[in-house]
Amino acid sequence: MNKLTAYLEQYALLALEKQEKLAALVNEHTSELDLDSGTISFNSGPAAPFQALGSESDNTLTWLWAWSEEQIELPEDLLTSSLQLKDWGKQEGIEEFTIPSVDLNRADGHVLSIISSQISGASCYYRSPYEGGAVFVLIFSEVVDRQPPFGLDGLSRQFADLISRYEFNHRNTLVSYLRANNPSFTEKGPFISARLVTGEKLIAEFDGQGRLKTIDGRSVS
């Protein structure tokens, strides 16, 4: 397992919980990025500070870090987080964070944003599509932070979607989330059980390779 996958497993559900909080706020929306003020606004909520993270190109099928962007002149104060993440990548020996562009079949914008949002302490990340690609930003907002944590349905939905997109150890990913939120979870054979912050009981079943089979008795395949 490479370091990027290890960090994805460690941070995926924690970051996706933040995405669930953002979705609860903005739902169906339009967004506007103001480079001068460094804020992002949605038609259903107040503006919030953001940091430019990077972009995906549908034409070249690559990710480009904001700190290496040459076609658009971004204010330096919007690059603080991406430059800090570059330094972090150098310290941790994660090449995908240190090179200007990354093939999307190696790491796409969601994987890099999931890890980045946790390392940077952001409230969440946001993908803003445009013709030919999408830009990704990190959002810092106390309003997002105050939204309720994962319920069982939200966790199950986000976990299943993550599993459908990427290769990683499902059991390690759930254990990492529970260790951060509920250290009293229990493991017995193929089962992991825990009480979520919402009070709901979580029971997950895994196969011998750490792949998720069921949550609350429901298949995720």
N, C-alpha and C positions, 0 to 999 in steps of 0.2 A: 504494500500500500504506500503511495507517495504522500508527501506532506500536505499537498493541497486537499486530497481526499480525507486525510485525518482531520484537518481543520473543518472541512465540510461536515463531517460526522459530528464533530464537537459543537458546531454552532448552528446547524441547519434549522432545527426546530425552534431554537431561541429566536433566531432571526425571522422565521416565518410567523412566529407569534406576533412580532412587531408588525409584519405585513398585514396580519389579520386586524390589528388595531387600526392601521391606516384605512383599510377597506371599510371598517365599521363607520369611520368618519366621513369618507368621501363618496363611497358607493358609486353610483353613476355620476360622472363628473367630466368636466374639462379642466385642464391645468394651464398655468401660464408661468414661465420662468422669467424673472426679471434679473438680468445680469448686473444692472447698475446697483440695485438694492440688495442683491444676493438673496432674494426670497422667491419662494414658489407659492402660488395661490391656487385654490380650487374654488369652483363656483358654489360649493356647499360649505365653505369654512374659511377661517382666517389665513393670512399669509404666514409662512414659516421660513426660517433661514435654511439654506441648503449649501452643500458643497458639491462641486462638479466631480464626478467619479470617472466616467469614461463613456464610450459609445460602441455600439455594434454596427457593423456595415453588412447589409444584405448583399452587396455586390462582391466584396472581397472575403466575406465570411470571417471577419476578424474583429477582435476587441481592441480598442485603442484607448489607452489610459489618458485621462484629462491632462496630466502633466506633460504628455508628449504631443498634444494637439497643436498643429501648426496652421491649419486652414482657418480656424476661428481663434481670435485673440480673446482669451479669457482673462478676467481680472485676477491678479495674483492671489488676492484674498479668498478666491473661490477654489484655489488649488491646494490649500493647506492640508486638507485631509488626504488627498491623493498622493501628495509628496511624503506625508508621514507614513502612509501605507507602503510606499516604495521603500522607505528606510526600514520599515518593519520586515518587508519581504527579504531585504538583504540580510538582516540579522537572523532571520529564521531559515534562510536558504531556500526560499520559495521563488523560483525563477519567474513564474507567471506574474508576480507583483513587481518585478524589477525591469522587465523588458518593455519597450514601448507598445508592442502589439502582440496579441495572442490569437492563434487559430481557435475558432469557436468550437471545433471538435475536440479541442484540448481543455478549454474552460470557457464557458459562455458568460454573458453579463450577469445572469442570475447567480451563478456559483460565486463569481468574484464579488458581487454585491452582498451576498449572504455573509461571506467571511468579513468583508470590509465593514459592514454595518456593526458587527460585533466588536471588531478590533478598535474602531473609531469611537464607539459609544454612541452612535447615531440612534435616533428614535426609530428609523426605518429607512428603506431605500425606495426609490420610485423610478419606474421605466416610462419615459416619455417618447412615444414613437413619432417618427417623421418619415417622409418619403425616402426610402432607401436604407432605413435603419432605425435606431433608437438611441437616445441618450439616457444615461443612468445618473441619478443624483442621490446623495445622502441627505435626509431631512432631519432637522433637530427641532423638536417640538414638544413642549410639556403637555399640550393638548393630546397628542398621540400617546405619550407616555401614560397618561391617566386612564386610557381606555381599558376595559376588562381584559384579563388574560385569556388564554385558550380555554374553551370548553371542550368537551369530548368530541362533539361534532366537528368543530373547527380543527382540532388537532388531527383527527382521523382524515379529514378532507385534505389538509395540507400535506400530511405524511404520505397519503396515497398518491398525490400529484407528484411529490418529490421522487417517490419510488418509480413512477412511470417515466421519469426524465433521465435519471442518473444512476450510475453504478456505485454502490457504497454498502457498508454493513448496516443493515437496518437496526439491529439490536444495539450496536454501539451508539447509534444516533439517538435512540429513545433513552438509553441509559444516561447519556450526556445531558439531555434535557431534564430528566428527573433529578439528577444529582444537583443541578443548579436550582431547581424549584422545590423539590420534595425529597430530601435525603433519606426519608423513612420508607422508600419504596422497597418491595421485596422481590427477589428472584428465586424461583423454584422450578428446576428443570427447564422446559421450554417456555415457561410463563413468567411474565413480569406483571406485578400488580401495584397500583398506587392510587392514592386519593389526590385528585387534581385540586388546584386552588379554588375552583368553583364548587368543590364538594363532591363532584362526580367520581365514581369508581372506574378506574381504567384497568382492564385486563388485556394484555397483549400476548399473543402466542407466536413463537418463532420456530423455524426449522433448524436443523443442525448446522447450516451455513450462516445463520444469523439473519435469514430473510423473514420478513413479517408474513405471517399466515392469516391471523385474525386480530381484530380489535373489538372487544366487547362481543365476541362470538361471531362477528361479521367478517367475511372474507374480504381481503383487499386486492385480490388478484383479478 
